């Protein structure tokens, strides 16, 4: 929620309107491996989209800095998920699960 607050504040600083609209709910993923896979499927296109957005805010240093920090955070999440799946393949799912506790 921290990023939502930062982006909301920036939109308001720029004189924009913020509207929070309901989203369709998604099924809760209880299996940790399936969760990592589903999260990765969202992260990959998300990071690509953020990289494209960086070009559009390059003339607004404050927004650019917020986006840059957000992109860095999302890339770290992406790399963690990729590494987790690679580790599962190398050491097996049960051993990977053990490393997470």
Helices and strands as residue ranges (DSSP letters): H 2-13, H 32-56, H 61-91, H 93-99
